[in-house]
Amino acid sequence: MALDGGIAAPHVVAARLAMASGDPESAALRYEEVALRWPAAMGAIGDAWAEALLEVARRRAAAGRPHAAAEVLQTLSARLPEAARRTQDARATIARAAAEGMLANGDGAGALEMVALARSAGAPADALHRLEGWARLAAGDARAGIPLLQAWAAEGAPGERRAAEVARLTARYGTPAEALAAWERVPDRSADEPRGHRPRRGGGRRARGGAPSVARGGPAGARGVRAGRAAPARGGRDAGRR
């Protein structure tokens, strides 16, 4: 390899060795040094440098460092615009994976940042409805998050229509954090699954039919408890005592 009379070649070789040994951070630093000292070599190292930066961003995002990942992706866009355009899909995928990680840790603000990065990398808006909706709920912005989740639910993927319940849960529990906790307790239910296909958690009909279960907190039992008395199920063992 001959870069600027061979002066830059050892640095590029070192960068490639670092990348091959699983050290993209060192590789990216080596490529940056080449770009600063020998600008004419940019055409030869651009794609390799972009690959190293993407791997650094991917690892930082996976480690729960959205701000650090954002800095790397911004460096890629600013220093290597052509490579950034060619790697839009990879950048969007990294940002979306980071958003998922942030949501798992309850970091709504970090997830929103990564959603913005995914959008800037060309991810379709409708593909971000779920991530942005959950991110806004986790960040305490239920007013903005619920419509996004409802839009996601309206897209009709099997098992995802339960997202519409977020509105009712938030109205019932008052805060996004409580709504999220309650939401995780809602069983998955496909849109075309018949009602009553399986009992709801915490109560409902008995396995082979019958009245609502008082012991398990079914509707009749719940009313009885709130009224300060037990409400035996219709046709139950207490029916003959009346």
Secondary structure, DSSP 8 states (H G I E B T S, - for coil): --STTTTSHHHHHHHHHHHHTT-HHHHHHHHHHHHHH-GGGHHHHHHHHHHHHHHHHHHHHHTT-HHHHHHHHHHHHHH-HHHHHHTHHHHHHHHHHHHHHHHHTT-HHHHHHHHHHHHHTT--GGGGHHHHHHHHHHTT-HHHHHHHHHHHHHT--TT-GGGGHHHHHHHHH-SHHHHHHHHTTS----TTS-TTSS--TT--S-TT--S--TTTT-HHHHHHHHTTS----TTSTTGGG-
